[in-house]
Amino acid sequence: MFIVFYLIRTTSIYRLIMTKTQSEKTQVYTPKTDARDSRTWEQIQEHYQIEQELARQLMNSSREERINGHLYTEVYNQLFQKVPHHPQLTRKSSPEIQTWIVNQRLQLLARFLNPKITYLEIGPGDCSLSLEVAKRVKRVYAVDVSTEITKLPNIPDNMEIFISDGCSIPVPENTVDLAYSHQLMEHLHPDDALEQLENIYNTLAANGKYICITPNWYSGPHDVSRHFDQQATGFHLKEYKLSEMYDIFNKVGFSKIIWVKSNGKIYLEIPINSISINVIKLVEYLLNIFPYKFRQKLANTPLLFRGMTIIGCR
């Protein structure tokens, strides 16, 4: 309720000093850079143009093309071949960056890991996290659409890598104790998200959990188009609101849905149910009142929607 009060107060003050303008509906054409990307502007622009074109292919494709035609695998392989300076590729050559990212993600994951469980990572990228988790659990499955990014010289005996068509999760059903994805769902065609989530659900053992981390629409865009646009136009085919995530997890049949706020020092689980979802929708409604730049800045505060960590329990 504190968040609702904070937003209502902010909304009242804000309405006194400015109103929405028609210009907020247009794209941001002023180049924006940030500390998350150390590449040259020319490299970022090249990446943006290539990814935007490939994203259009995915968005305009049929399910037959995406799934049976392996379009996900094709466009992601093309991206990594055409953009050798892509951050996911350059991280492979920087052990320091890899270690930092793995440690950041383990701050959340560590509390769920033990030597008896089977772990599934969907969208593991360079597999650096899966390789570290393999030291702590009984078995690891890593599922990705790209054969390029997942190329590894060797993998431990308790780890397997599977290539997916974008929706399938080709691991044994009812065997996974903990499934995890980081920045995955937003890369799916909106028509495929429910099907993939159903397939993830089917891999879970009794009482299994799926930890899904995805950016929030209100603080986006979060792909390479953040330098240029107000809406994601790269490989983030759809960035979700928290209420939308609840709806899709609820539709699949998860018995419990939890929103986690965690920063390493604090770990807070907020159950999302038929009551709390109405509070969340009210917060989202209030955020919709603000123009883009103010809304994005507000949503990027840790109390709100900088990112989303959702845990679905079978």
C-alpha positions in Angstrom: 0.0 0.0 0.0 3.0 2.3 0.5 3.7 2.1 -3.2 0.1 3.1 -4.0 0.2 6.0 -1.6 3.5 7.1 -3.0 2.3 7.1 -6.6 -1.0 8.8 -5.7 0.9 11.6 -4.0 3.4 11.9 -6.9 0.5 11.9 -9.4 -1.3 14.8 -7.6 1.9 16.9 -7.5 2.8 16.1 -11.0 -0.6 17.1 -12.4 -0.1 20.5 -10.9 3.1 21.2 -12.8 2.6 19.6 -16.2 0.3 17.7 -18.4 0.8 15.1 -21.1 1.8 16.3 -24.5 1.2 14.7 -27.9 5.0 14.4 -28.4 5.3 11.6 -25.9 3.6 9.3 -28.4 6.4 9.7 -30.8 9.8 7.9 -30.9 12.9 9.3 -29.2 15.2 10.2 -31.9 18.0 11.7 -29.8 20.7 9.1 -29.3 21.1 7.9 -25.8 24.1 6.1 -24.3 24.6 4.6 -20.9 27.1 2.8 -18.7 25.7 -0.6 -19.6 27.3 -0.5 -23.1 30.9 0.5 -23.6 30.9 0.1 -27.4 31.3 2.9 -29.8 28.2 4.7 -31.1 28.8 3.2 -34.6 28.9 -0.3 -33.2 25.7 0.3 -31.2 24.0 1.7 -34.3 25.1 -1.2 -36.4 23.8 -3.7 -33.8 20.5 -1.8 -33.6 19.9 -1.8 -37.4 20.8 -5.5 -37.7 18.7 -6.6 -34.7 15.7 -4.5 -35.6 15.6 -6.1 -39.1 15.9 -9.6 -37.7 13.2 -8.8 -35.1 10.8 -7.7 -37.8 11.3 -11.1 -39.5 10.3 -12.8 -36.2 7.3 -10.5 -35.5 5.9 -10.9 -39.1 6.5 -14.7 -39.2 4.0 -17.5 -39.0 4.2 -20.1 -36.2 5.2 -22.6 -38.9 8.2 -20.5 -39.8 9.2 -19.9 -36.2 8.8 -23.4 -34.9 9.1 -25.9 -37.8 11.3 -23.6 -39.8 13.6 -23.0 -36.8 13.5 -19.2 -37.4 14.5 -18.4 -33.8 17.7 -20.4 -34.2 18.4 -18.8 -37.6 17.9 -15.2 -36.6 19.9 -15.5 -33.4 22.8 -17.2 -35.2 22.7 -14.4 -37.8 22.8 -11.8 -35.1 25.9 -13.2 -33.3 27.6 -13.8 -36.7 26.9 -10.3 -38.0 27.5 -8.5 -34.6 30.8 -9.8 -33.3 30.9 -7.0 -30.7 27.6 -8.1 -29.2 27.9 -7.9 -25.4 27.1 -11.6 -25.0 30.0 -12.6 -27.2 32.5 -10.1 -25.7 31.7 -11.3 -22.2 33.2 -14.7 -23.1 36.6 -13.1 -23.5 36.3 -11.2 -20.2 36.5 -13.6 -17.2 36.1 -10.6 -14.8 32.7 -9.6 -16.3 31.5 -13.2 -16.5 32.4 -13.8 -12.8 30.6 -10.6 -11.8 27.4 -11.5 -13.7 27.4 -15.1 -12.3 27.9 -13.9 -8.8 25.1 -11.4 -9.1 22.7 -14.0 -10.3 23.8 -16.5 -7.6 22.8 -14.0 -4.9 19.2 -15.0 -5.7 19.7 -18.6 -6.9 22.0 -19.9 -4.1 19.1 -20.1 -1.6 17.4 -22.7 -3.9 20.4 -24.8 -4.8 21.5 -28.1 -3.2 23.3 -31.3 -4.3 20.1 -33.2 -4.8 18.2 -31.1 -7.3 18.0 -31.0 -11.1 18.3 -27.5 -12.5 17.1 -26.2 -15.8 18.2 -22.9 -17.4 16.3 -21.7 -20.4 18.2 -19.2 -22.5 21.6 -19.8 -20.8 23.6 -17.8 -23.4 27.3 -18.5 -22.9 26.3 -21.0 -20.2 28.6 -19.4 -17.6 25.9 -19.5 -15.0 24.9 -23.1 -15.8 28.5 -24.2 -15.6 28.8 -22.7 -12.1 25.5 -24.2 -10.9 26.6 -27.6 -12.2 29.1 -27.6 -9.3 26.3 -27.3 -6.8 23.5 -29.6 -8.0 23.0 -33.1 -9.2 22.1 -32.3 -12.8 21.9 -29.3 -15.2 19.9 -28.9 -18.4 20.7 -25.9 -20.5 18.2 -25.0 -23.3 18.8 -22.3 -25.9 17.8 -21.5 -29.5 21.3 -20.6 -30.7 24.1 -23.0 -31.6 26.5 -20.1 -31.9 26.4 -18.6 -28.4 26.3 -22.0 -26.6 29.4 -23.3 -28.3 31.7 -24.7 -25.5 34.9 -26.7 -25.7 33.8 -29.0 -23.0 31.0 -29.4 -20.4 30.9 -31.3 -17.1 29.4 -34.8 -17.0 26.3 -33.7 -15.1 25.3 -31.0 -17.7 23.5 -31.3 -21.0 22.9 -28.6 -23.7 19.7 -28.8 -25.8 18.8 -26.7 -28.8 15.1 -25.6 -28.8 12.9 -24.4 -31.6 11.9 -21.5 -29.4 8.9 -23.1 -27.7 9.9 -26.6 -26.9 11.8 -27.6 -23.8 13.3 -30.9 -24.9 14.2 -32.3 -21.4 12.4 -35.1 -19.5 9.0 -34.1 -18.0 8.4 -34.0 -14.3 12.1 -34.1 -13.5 13.2 -30.5 -12.8 13.3 -29.1 -9.3 14.3 -25.6 -10.2 13.9 -23.9 -13.6 15.5 -20.5 -14.2 15.5 -17.9 -17.0 17.0 -14.4 -17.1 15.8 -12.1 -19.8 14.1 -14.7 -21.8 10.3 -14.3 -22.1 10.6 -10.9 -23.7 12.5 -12.5 -26.6 9.6 -14.7 -27.6 7.0 -13.9 -30.1 3.9 -12.9 -28.1 2.0 -15.8 -29.6 4.6 -18.3 -28.4 5.0 -17.2 -24.8 2.1 -19.2 -23.3 3.2 -22.4 -25.1 6.7 -22.2 -23.9 5.6 -21.5 -20.3 3.4 -24.5 -20.5 6.3 -26.6 -21.6 8.5 -25.3 -18.8 5.7 -26.1 -16.3 5.6 -29.7 -17.7 9.3 -30.2 -16.9 8.8 -29.4 -13.3 8.7 -32.1 -10.7 6.1 -32.0 -7.8 6.7 -28.8 -5.9 9.2 -27.6 -8.5 9.7 -23.9 -9.0 10.3 -21.7 -12.0 12.2 -18.4 -11.5 11.5 -16.0 -14.3 13.4 -12.7 -14.5 12.2 -10.3 -17.2 12.3 -6.6 -17.7 9.2 -4.5 -16.9 7.5 -2.6 -19.7 7.2 0.5 -17.6 11.0 1.0 -17.2 11.9 0.0 -20.7 12.8 -0.5 -23.4 15.6 -2.8 -22.3 17.1 -4.1 -25.5 19.5 -2.3 -27.9 16.6 -0.1 -29.0 16.7 1.7 -25.6 19.3 4.0 -27.3 16.7 5.1 -29.9 13.1 4.3 -29.1 10.4 4.5 -26.5 9.1 1.0 -27.3 11.3 -2.0 -27.7 12.0 -2.6 -31.4 14.8 -5.1 -31.2 14.8 -8.7 -30.0 12.6 -7.8 -27.0 9.5 -8.7 -29.0 7.3 -8.0 -26.0 8.2 -6.5 -22.7 5.6 -7.3 -20.1 3.8 -5.6 -17.2 3.6 -7.3 -13.9 -0.1 -7.9 -14.2 0.4 -9.5 -17.6 3.0 -11.9 -16.1 0.5 -12.9 -13.4 -2.2 -13.6 -16.0 0.0 -15.9 -18.1 1.4 -17.8 -15.1 -2.1 -18.1 -13.6 -3.4 -19.4 -16.9 -0.7 -22.1 -17.1 -1.8 -23.4 -13.7 1.0 -22.5 -11.2 -0.4 -23.1 -7.7 1.4 -20.1 -6.2 2.8 -17.0 -7.9 5.3 -14.8 -6.1 6.9 -11.5 -7.0 10.4 -11.2 -5.5 12.2 -8.0 -4.6 15.9 -8.7 -4.0 19.1 -6.8 -4.1 21.6 -9.1 -2.4 20.9 -7.6 1.1 17.1 -7.8 1.1 15.0 -10.7 0.0 11.2 -10.1 0.0 8.5 -12.4 -1.4 5.2 -10.8 -2.3 2.4 -13.3 -3.1 0.3 -12.3 -6.1 -3.2 -13.5 -5.8 -6.8 -12.3 -6.6 -6.5 -9.6 -4.0 -2.9 -8.2 -4.5 -3.2 -8.2 -8.3 -5.8 -5.4 -7.9 -3.3 -3.3 -6.0 -0.7 -4.0 -8.7 -3.2 -3.0 -11.5 -3.9 0.2 -9.6 -0.2 1.1 -9.5 0.1 0.3 -13.2 -2.9 2.5 -13.9 -1.3 5.4 -12.0 2.0 4.9 -13.9 0.1 5.2 -17.2 -0.8 8.8 -16.3 2.7 10.0 -16.6 4.5 10.9 -19.8 7.2 8.5 -21.0 10.3 10.0 -19.5 8.9 10.6 -16.1 7.2 7.2 -16.0 10.4 5.4 -17.0 12.4 7.3 -14.3 9.8 6.5 -11.6 9.5 2.9 -12.6 13.2 2.4 -12.5 13.3 2.9 -8.7 13.9 -0.3 -6.8 10.5 -0.1 -5.1 8.7 -0.3 -8.3 9.4 -2.0 -11.6 13.0 -1.8 -12.6 12.8 -5.5 -13.4 10.6 -8.4 -12.5 11.4 -11.6 -10.7 8.5 -14.0 -10.7 8.5 -17.4 -9.1 5.9 -19.9 -10.2 5.4 -23.0 -8.0 3.9 -26.2 -9.4 
